[in-house]
Amino acid sequence: MSEPMQLSYGKCLELLTGGVVGRVGLCTPGGPRIVPVNYSVVDDAVVFRTQPYSLLGTYAWNTNLAFEVDHIEYDTHRAWSVVALGRGSMVEDETELAAIRAFWDPRPWVSGPRLVYVKLRWDSLTGRRLGAGWTHDNEMPVRRMV
């Protein structure tokens, strides 16, 4: 077993930006919840879409959120995880929405309209990596073509 290694801010940003699917952690009146989402990174924020009356549409804005993306290789015992912490807000400005859509519109995999855009502008971006033999090619969660 190897010891976890703290990742630099730059490496965390690179890994976060390379992903497409992550998990939002939030507190609700019924207790903590974790919801998988498709996402995009625009400037210093994670952006995802949801329905207005869903769990995220109801509780993910104007509150503190956690967002995690990770990559696990079970056979080689290698893994990394990046966590962004910050306040969620609803994106309503048409210019900002147009910029998000033009860059990389997070397209949900589930059916039904997801018209609400939520943005988590992080105050903290941290990560850890476990195991050896990582390269740029094998650590990226998705090889996105922008």
C-alpha positions in Angstrom: 0.0 0.0 0.0 1.2 3.5 -0.7 0.4 6.7 1.1 -2.1 9.2 -0.5 -0.4 12.2 -2.2 -2.0 15.6 -2.1 -2.5 17.1 -5.6 -1.6 20.6 -6.5 -4.4 23.1 -7.4 -3.3 23.0 -11.0 -3.6 19.2 -11.2 -6.9 19.3 -9.4 -8.2 21.8 -12.0 -6.9 19.7 -14.9 -8.6 16.5 -13.6 -11.8 18.3 -12.7 -11.9 19.9 -16.1 -11.3 16.6 -17.8 -14.4 14.9 -16.4 -18.0 14.7 -17.5 -19.8 13.0 -14.6 -19.4 13.8 -10.9 -21.4 13.9 -7.7 -23.0 16.8 -5.8 -23.2 16.6 -2.0 -25.8 18.7 -0.3 -27.8 19.0 2.9 -31.6 18.8 2.8 -34.2 18.9 5.5 -34.3 15.1 5.2 -30.5 14.8 5.7 -27.4 14.8 3.5 -27.8 13.6 -0.1 -25.4 12.8 -3.0 -26.6 13.1 -6.5 -24.7 12.1 -9.7 -24.7 14.8 -12.5 -23.2 15.6 -15.8 -21.2 18.8 -15.5 -18.9 21.3 -17.1 -16.2 23.6 -15.7 -16.5 27.2 -16.7 -14.0 29.6 -15.3 -13.7 28.7 -11.6 -17.1 27.0 -11.3 -18.7 23.6 -11.8 -22.0 23.9 -13.7 -24.7 21.3 -14.0 -28.4 21.2 -15.0 -31.4 20.0 -13.2 -35.2 20.2 -13.0 -36.8 23.0 -11.1 -38.6 20.9 -8.5 -36.0 18.1 -8.2 -33.8 17.7 -5.1 -31.0 19.8 -6.7 -33.4 22.3 -8.2 -34.9 22.9 -4.7 -31.8 22.8 -2.4 -28.6 23.2 -4.5 -28.6 27.0 -4.8 -27.9 29.6 -2.2 -26.3 27.0 0.0 -22.9 25.3 0.5 -22.2 22.3 -1.8 -19.6 19.7 -2.2 -18.7 18.3 -5.7 -16.5 15.3 -6.3 -15.0 13.7 -9.4 -12.8 10.6 -9.2 -11.1 7.8 -11.1 -10.5 4.3 -9.6 -8.5 1.5 -11.0 -9.5 -1.4 -8.8 -7.0 -4.0 -10.2 -3.9 -1.8 -9.8 -5.1 -0.1 -6.5 -4.7 3.3 -8.0 -7.2 6.1 -7.6 -7.6 9.9 -7.4 -10.3 12.1 -6.1 -10.9 15.9 -6.5 -13.3 17.8 -4.3 -14.7 21.3 -4.9 -16.4 23.1 -2.0 -18.4 26.3 -2.5 -21.7 28.0 -2.6 -24.3 27.0 -5.2 -26.2 29.6 -7.2 -28.7 29.5 -10.0 -27.5 30.8 -13.3 -30.1 33.1 -14.7 -28.1 35.7 -16.7 -28.7 35.1 -20.4 -25.2 36.1 -21.4 -23.7 33.7 -18.8 -26.0 30.9 -20.0 -25.0 31.6 -23.6 -21.3 31.4 -22.6 -21.8 28.1 -20.8 -23.7 26.6 -23.7 -21.1 27.7 -26.2 -18.2 26.3 -24.2 -19.5 22.9 -23.0 -23.2 22.6 -22.2 -23.6 19.8 -19.6 -26.1 17.5 -21.2 -27.9 15.2 -18.7 -28.2 11.5 -19.6 -31.6 11.2 -18.1 -34.8 12.0 -20.0 -36.9 15.1 -19.4 -36.0 18.7 -19.5 -33.2 20.0 -17.3 -33.8 23.7 -17.6 -32.2 25.0 -14.4 -28.5 25.6 -14.5 -26.7 25.5 -11.1 -23.2 26.8 -10.6 -20.9 25.9 -7.8 -18.1 28.5 -7.6 -15.5 26.8 -5.4 -13.7 28.3 -2.4 -11.7 25.2 -2.1 -10.4 22.7 -4.7 -8.4 19.8 -3.3 -7.4 16.3 -4.3 -5.5 13.2 -3.5 -4.0 10.4 -5.5 -3.1 6.9 -4.5 -0.7 4.6 -6.3 2.1 4.9 -8.7 2.5 4.8 -12.5 0.2 7.7 -13.3 0.6 9.4 -16.6 -1.4 12.2 -18.2 -3.1 9.6 -20.5 -4.1 7.1 -17.9 -5.3 9.5 -15.2 -7.9 11.5 -17.2 -11.4 10.3 -16.5 -12.6 11.2 -20.0 -10.7 12.2 -23.1 -12.9 15.1 -24.1 -12.5 16.8 -27.5 -13.3 20.5 -27.1 
